[in-house]
Amino acid sequence: MDLTPTISRFDDFYKNQTPPWVIGEPQPAIVELERSGLITGRVLDVGCGAGEHTILLAAAGYDVLGVDGAPTAVEQARRNAADRGVDARFEVADALHLAGTPSYDTVVDSALFHIFDDGDRAAYVRSLHNATRPGSVVHVLALSDAGRGFGPEVSERTIRDAFGAGWDVESLTTTTYRGLVTEVHADALGLAVGAVVDEPAWLVRVRRR
């Protein structure tokens, strides 16, 4: 990733169109994490977008907060939760400055890590460190560099380098990330607008020392 997209750019996405990462349901990889009992304690859904994962976890009884830097995303997330009758909590927050927040036991990152450039990626990992306690777990679902360019992609080395001192990478496996083809990707992928794709991704579990 050369430059981190601005928060205003993401906010404009939500105002003007359905972003390719808003699929109307949680990511299958995150659903499986919950089913496997790998999400515990106080939970932070960072970069929550339209709120699908926060809603999933809140409905299942978790103590979870969804945060996003884009105010329009948070507005949509609150509407989605209300429409489904789920009492879910959302706040506008900058993922690069999570200092001062409560210490979370589990952080869920679905498609946020991979948007950052080198400098912001380091700042983001420091921010995660500030928002957690020793023993806390961060789950990262990120588009893999084996993909077709559906979005920003990262390599295994990028992930391992980012979570260096202060973290232990306990698991790094391949999976898929589900997205919605928009005008941005249709020609490049040779698919119709509105098609659902499952793109190569990494699923990473890191533990704070």
HELIX and SHEET records of a PDB file:
HELIX    1   1 ILE A    7  ASN A   16  1                                  10    
HELIX    2   2 PRO A   28  ARG A   35  1                                   8    
HELIX    3   3 GLU A   52  ALA A   59  1                                   8    
HELIX    4   4 PRO A   71  ASP A   83  1                                  13    
HELIX    5   5 PHE A  113  ILE A  115  5                                   3    
HELIX    6   6 ASP A  118  ALA A  131  1                                  14    
HELIX    7   7 GLU A  156  ALA A  162  1                                   7    
HELIX    8   8 ALA A  186  LEU A  189  1                                   4    
SHEET    1   A 7 ARG A  89  VAL A  92  0                                        
SHEET    2   A 7 ASP A  63  ASP A  68  1                                        
SHEET    3   A 7 ARG A  42  VAL A  46  1                                        
SHEET    4   A 7 TYR A 104  SER A 110  1                                        
SHEET    5   A 7 THR A 132  LEU A 143  1                                        
SHEET    6   A 7 VAL A 196  ARG A 208 -1                                        
SHEET    7   A 7 TRP A 167  LEU A 180 -1                                        
END                                                                             
